Amino acid sequence: MRELNVNEVSVVSGAGFFSDLGKSIGTAIGSIVDQGTEAGGLTTDATSAGGTLGFGIGSLLDRDFVTAISNIGSGIVGIVKFGISAINQIKEKNQA
């Protein structure tokens, strides 16, 4: 019998379970936020940012620290961009 390589061990061990779960939860939360902002007349994308952040948090539990740091950072940047976009849209509506 041969020894499994790193990728094969990851597949067999179910690696990525928590990151996938985190992404699903983050995407669901982002979708709810987008629905709320849409009801207020804004166009936003919290779904992508929430999914990325959730994936990064889940990656911590999967012990994939490089992916975790990268995705948590990207998720936070996405949330900040979401907030800036929402504020700009509100300002534009108030000026009109």
MDTraj code that builds the backbone (N, CA, C; nanometers):
import mdtraj as md
import numpy as np

residues = "MET ARG GLU LEU ASN VAL ASN GLU VAL SER VAL VAL SER GLY ALA GLY PHE PHE SER ASP LEU GLY LYS SER ILE GLY THR ALA ILE GLY SER ILE VAL ASP GLN GLY THR GLU ALA GLY GLY LEU THR THR ASP ALA THR SER ALA GLY GLY THR LEU GLY PHE GLY ILE GLY SER LEU LEU ASP ARG ASP PHE VAL THR ALA ILE SER ASN ILE GLY SER GLY ILE VAL GLY ILE VAL LYS PHE GLY ILE SER ALA ILE ASN GLN ILE LYS GLU LYS ASN GLN ALA".split()
xyz = np.array([
    [0.0843, -0.1166, 0.0000],
    [0.0000, 0.0000, 0.0000],
    [0.0897, 0.1241, 0.0000],
    [0.0465, 0.2276, -0.0744],
    [0.1284, 0.3486, -0.0828],
    [0.0824, 0.4522, 0.0196],
    [0.1684, 0.5486, 0.0437],
    [0.1381, 0.6586, 0.1357],
    [0.0637, 0.7680, 0.0597],
    [-0.0377, 0.8277, 0.1237],
    [-0.1156, 0.9344, 0.0609],
    [-0.0371, 1.0653, 0.0605],
    [-0.0550, 1.1445, -0.0462],
    [0.0084, 1.2768, -0.0480],
    [-0.0806, 1.3755, 0.0279],
    [-0.0358, 1.4986, 0.0419],
    [-0.1056, 1.5992, 0.1220],
    [-0.2467, 1.6247, 0.0686],
    [-0.2615, 1.6373, -0.0635],
    [-0.3943, 1.6629, -0.1208],
    [-0.4888, 1.5463, -0.0962],
    [-0.4397, 1.4256, -0.1079],
    [-0.5242, 1.3076, -0.0852],
    [-0.5675, 1.2986, 0.0605],
    [-0.4793, 1.3322, 0.1518],
    [-0.5138, 1.3310, 0.2947],
    [-0.6214, 1.4356, 0.3224],
    [-0.6087, 1.5522, 0.2607],
    [-0.7084, 1.6578, 0.2801],
    [-0.8456, 1.6135, 0.2330],
    [-0.8513, 1.5488, 0.1183],
    [-0.9792, 1.5025, 0.0643],
    [-1.0398, 1.3958, 0.1535],
    [-0.9596, 1.3023, 0.1980],
    [-1.0092, 1.1926, 0.2806],
    [-1.0519, 1.2411, 0.4183],
    [-0.9805, 1.3381, 0.4736],
    [-1.0097, 1.3835, 0.6096],
    [-1.1274, 1.4797, 0.6155],
    [-1.1775, 1.5211, 0.5001],
    [-1.2885, 1.6163, 0.5001],
    [-1.2430, 1.7587, 0.5210],
    [-1.1164, 1.7857, 0.4908],
    [-1.0627, 1.9205, 0.5063],
    [-1.1477, 2.0177, 0.4267],
    [-1.1725, 2.1321, 0.4841],
    [-1.2537, 2.2310, 0.4180],
    [-1.3974, 2.2325, 0.4673],
    [-1.4328, 2.1425, 0.5550],
    [-1.5706, 2.1367, 0.6054],
    [-1.6099, 2.2681, 0.6719],
    [-1.5257, 2.3163, 0.7625],
    [-1.5597, 2.4381, 0.8362],
    [-1.5549, 2.5613, 0.7474],
    [-1.4594, 2.5650, 0.6542],
    [-1.4538, 2.6804, 0.5639],
    [-1.5770, 2.6840, 0.4746],
    [-1.6219, 2.5679, 0.4283],
    [-1.7447, 2.5634, 0.3472],
    [-1.8666, 2.6037, 0.4294],
    [-1.8723, 2.5565, 0.5519],
    [-1.9825, 2.5925, 0.6414],
    [-1.9806, 2.7421, 0.6711],
    [-1.8618, 2.7950, 0.6995],
    [-1.8481, 2.9380, 0.7268],
    [-1.8902, 3.0221, 0.6081],
    [-1.8524, 2.9782, 0.4880],
    [-1.8912, 3.0512, 0.3677],
    [-2.0431, 3.0526, 0.3520],
    [-2.1062, 2.9375, 0.3783],
    [-2.2523, 2.9302, 0.3663],
    [-2.3213, 3.0236, 0.4654],
    [-2.2731, 3.0251, 0.5872],
    [-2.3319, 3.1123, 0.6897],
    [-2.3085, 3.2596, 0.6544],
    [-2.1860, 3.2932, 0.6146],
    [-2.1548, 3.4306, 0.5776],
    [-2.2346, 3.4781, 0.4573],
    [-2.2516, 3.3906, 0.3593],
    [-2.3306, 3.4246, 0.2414],
    [-2.4764, 3.4483, 0.2789],
    [-2.5298, 3.3638, 0.3669],
    [-2.6691, 3.3800, 0.4103],
    [-2.6887, 3.5118, 0.4846],
    [-2.5960, 3.5447, 0.5725],
    [-2.6060, 3.6710, 0.6470],
    [-2.5943, 3.7894, 0.5512],
    [-2.4994, 3.7825, 0.4588],
    [-2.4832, 3.8890, 0.3602],
    [-2.6067, 3.9070, 0.2741],
    [-2.6698, 3.7971, 0.2395],
    [-2.7919, 3.8030, 0.1591],
    [-2.9038, 3.8744, 0.2352],
    [-2.9145, 3.8472, 0.3628],
    [-3.0157, 3.9145, 0.4456],
    [-2.9872, 4.0650, 0.4512],
    [-2.8603, 4.1006, 0.4671],
    [-2.8227, 4.2432, 0.4688],
    [-2.8572, 4.3079, 0.3351],
    [-2.8263, 4.2386, 0.2246],
    [-2.8582, 4.2930, 0.0919],
    [-3.0081, 4.3127, 0.0735],
    [-3.0864, 4.2213, 0.1246],
    [-3.2323, 4.2364, 0.1145],
    [-3.2802, 4.3575, 0.1930],
    [-3.2193, 4.3798, 0.3081],
    [-3.2563, 4.4960, 0.3891],
    [-3.2182, 4.6267, 0.3225],
    [-3.0987, 4.6314, 0.2652],
    [-3.0579, 4.7550, 0.1980],
    [-3.1379, 4.7767, 0.0700],
    [-3.1749, 4.6684, 0.0036],
    [-3.2587, 4.6801, -0.1161],
    [-3.3953, 4.7381, -0.0808],
    [-3.4488, 4.6972, 0.0340],
    [-3.5769, 4.7522, 0.0794],
    [-3.5657, 4.9016, 0.1060],
    [-3.4456, 4.9465, 0.1391],
    [-3.4213, 5.0886, 0.1608],
    [-3.3819, 5.1625, 0.0341],
    [-3.3859, 5.0936, -0.0792],
    [-3.3555, 5.1573, -0.2073],
    [-3.2090, 5.1612, -0.2441],
    [-3.1262, 5.0821, -0.1763],
    [-2.9830, 5.0800, -0.2056],
    [-2.9462, 4.9518, -0.2795],
    [-2.8396, 4.9593, -0.3568],
    [-2.7867, 4.8407, -0.4245],
    [-2.6525, 4.8075, -0.3611],
    [-2.6435, 4.6929, -0.2955],
    [-2.5211, 4.6554, -0.2249],
    [-2.4849, 4.5101, -0.2551],
    [-2.3638, 4.4713, -0.2138],
    [-2.3187, 4.3325, -0.2283],
    [-2.2513, 4.2866, -0.1001],
    [-2.3307, 4.2664, 0.0013],
    [-2.2777, 4.2125, 0.1265],
    [-2.2655, 4.0608, 0.1184],
    [-2.3332, 3.9991, 0.0229],
    [-2.3315, 3.8537, 0.0096],
    [-2.1903, 3.8031, -0.0183],
    [-2.1226, 3.8657, -0.1131],
    [-1.9858, 3.8219, -0.1482],
    [-1.8897, 3.8441, -0.0325],
    [-1.8959, 3.9627, 0.0272],
    [-1.8058, 3.9938, 0.1381],
    [-1.8311, 3.9019, 0.2575],
    [-1.9578, 3.8773, 0.2864],
    [-1.9916, 3.7872, 0.3977],
    [-1.9438, 3.6453, 0.3726],
    [-1.9600, 3.5987, 0.2498],
    [-1.9136, 3.4644, 0.2151],
    [-1.7628, 3.4505, 0.2267],
    [-1.6915, 3.5524, 0.1810],
    [-1.5450, 3.5501, 0.1886],
    [-1.4980, 3.5533, 0.3331],
    [-1.5582, 3.6391, 0.4128],
    [-1.5218, 3.6473, 0.5545],
    [-1.5538, 3.5161, 0.6261],
    [-1.6722, 3.4618, 0.6003],
    [-1.7101, 3.3346, 0.6621],
    [-1.6178, 3.2208, 0.6226],
    [-1.5771, 3.2189, 0.4962],
    [-1.4831, 3.1171, 0.4493],
    [-1.3509, 3.1286, 0.5240],
    [-1.3063, 3.2531, 0.5429],
    [-1.1808, 3.2741, 0.6158],
    [-1.1893, 3.2305, 0.7608],
    [-1.2995, 3.2617, 0.8254],
    [-1.3167, 3.2205, 0.9655],
    [-1.3228, 3.0685, 0.9751],
    [-1.3949, 3.0060, 0.8832],
    [-1.4003, 2.8597, 0.8819],
    [-1.2645, 2.7970, 0.8549],
    [-1.1839, 2.8641, 0.7739],
    [-1.0496, 2.8126, 0.7433],
    [-0.9621, 2.8076, 0.8683],
    [-0.9878, 2.8981, 0.9631],
    [-0.9149, 2.8905, 1.0903],
    [-0.9409, 2.7567, 1.1588],
    [-1.0675, 2.7154, 1.1583],
    [-1.1030, 2.5882, 1.2222],
    [-1.0501, 2.4689, 1.1429],
    [-1.0318, 2.4878, 1.0118],
    [-0.9725, 2.3829, 0.9287],
    [-0.8201, 2.3831, 0.9378],
    [-0.7657, 2.4770, 1.0144],
    [-0.6216, 2.4931, 1.0352],
    [-0.5468, 2.5270, 0.9064],
    [-0.6132, 2.6013, 0.8209],
    [-0.5512, 2.6511, 0.6983],
    [-0.5311, 2.8011, 0.7190],
    [-0.4249, 2.8339, 0.7895],
    [-0.4061, 2.9699, 0.8378],
    [-0.3752, 3.0707, 0.7272],
    [-0.3049, 3.0283, 0.6240],
    [-0.2740, 3.1206, 0.5141],
    [-0.4033, 3.1611, 0.4429],
    [-0.4864, 3.0627, 0.4119],
    [-0.6151, 3.0912, 0.3485],
    [-0.7026, 3.1739, 0.4414],
    [-0.7002, 3.1433, 0.5694],
    [-0.7815, 3.2161, 0.6669],
    [-0.7451, 3.3635, 0.6687],
    [-0.6175, 3.3930, 0.6788],
    [-0.5734, 3.5326, 0.6855],
    [-0.6104, 3.6067, 0.5572],
    [-0.5871, 3.5435, 0.4446],
    [-0.6173, 3.6056, 0.3162],
    [-0.7666, 3.6358, 0.3012],
    [-0.8504, 3.5384, 0.3331],
    [-0.9946, 3.5559, 0.3149],
    [-1.0574, 3.6452, 0.4206],
    [-1.0080, 3.6410, 0.5412],
    [-1.0590, 3.7320, 0.6438],
    [-1.0266, 3.8756, 0.6039],
    [-0.9045, 3.8985, 0.5585],
    [-0.8669, 4.0322, 0.5124],
    [-0.9514, 4.0784, 0.3947],
    [-0.9711, 3.9901, 0.2969],
    [-1.0529, 4.0245, 0.1798],
    [-1.1983, 4.0498, 0.2192],
    [-1.2482, 3.9700, 0.3122],
    [-1.3853, 3.9882, 0.3588],
    [-1.4050, 4.1214, 0.4280],
    [-1.3088, 4.1598, 0.5097],
    [-1.3171, 4.2882, 0.5796],
    [-1.3105, 4.4033, 0.4796],
    [-1.2219, 4.3923, 0.3817],
    [-1.2139, 4.4953, 0.2772],
    [-1.3467, 4.5047, 0.2026],
    [-1.4063, 4.3896, 0.1725],
    [-1.5359, 4.3882, 0.1045],
    [-1.6451, 4.4540, 0.1865],
    [-1.6442, 4.4324, 0.3167],
    [-1.7440, 4.4933, 0.4045],
    [-1.7245, 4.6451, 0.4100],
    [-1.6000, 4.6896, 0.4155],
    [-1.5728, 4.8332, 0.4158],
    [-1.6203, 4.8952, 0.2840],
    [-1.5909, 4.8309, 0.1717],
    [-1.6367, 4.8813, 0.0417],
    [-1.7898, 4.8856, 0.0354],
    [-1.8533, 4.7831, 0.0920],
    [-1.9994, 4.7785, 0.0987],
    [-2.0520, 4.8994, 0.1752],
    [-1.9912, 4.9294, 0.2890],
    [-2.0330, 5.0429, 0.3705],
    [-2.0125, 5.1757, 0.2995],
    [-1.8982, 5.1911, 0.2341],
    [-1.8702, 5.3145, 0.1608],
    [-1.9709, 5.3326, 0.0478],
    [-1.9999, 5.2242, -0.0227],
    [-2.0971, 5.2304, -0.1324],
    [-2.2348, 5.2708, -0.0805],
    [-2.2758, 5.2126, 0.0305],
    [-2.4068, 5.2451, 0.0880],
    [-2.4135, 5.3919, 0.1301],
    [-2.3073, 5.4407, 0.1933],
    [-2.3038, 5.5811, 0.2366],
    [-2.3103, 5.6741, 0.1163],
    [-2.2344, 5.6409, 0.0114],
    [-2.2360, 5.7247, -0.1093],
    [-2.3739, 5.7258, -0.1748],
    [-2.4402, 5.6129, -0.1760],
    [-2.5742, 5.6070, -0.2342],
    [-2.6730, 5.6914, -0.1534],
    [-2.6598, 5.6870, -0.0232],
    [-2.7479, 5.7674, 0.0639],
    [-2.7218, 5.9161, 0.0400],
    [-2.5947, 5.9548, 0.0301],
    [-2.5607, 6.0953, 0.0044],
    [-2.6191, 6.1416, -0.1290],
    [-2.6065, 6.0578, -0.2328],
    [-2.6603, 6.0929, -0.3644],
    [-2.8107, 6.1120, -0.3596],
    [-2.8798, 6.0266, -0.2860],
    [-3.0253, 6.0392, -0.2736],
    [-3.0646, 6.1658, -0.2002],
    [-2.9869, 6.2021, -0.1004],
    [-3.0175, 6.3227, -0.0228],
    [-2.9892, 6.4507, -0.1012],
    [-2.8941, 6.4458, -0.1944],
    [-2.8615, 6.5623, -0.2756],
    [-2.9620, 6.5826, -0.3895],
    [-3.0300, 6.4768, -0.4285],
    [-3.1225, 6.4851, -0.5426],
    [-3.2523, 6.5528, -0.5076],
])
top = md.Topology()
chain = top.add_chain()
for i, resn in enumerate(residues, 1):
    res = top.add_residue(resn, chain, resSeq=i)
    for name in ("N", "CA", "C"):
        top.add_atom(name, md.element.get_by_symbol(name[0]), res)
traj = md.Trajectory(xyz[None], top)
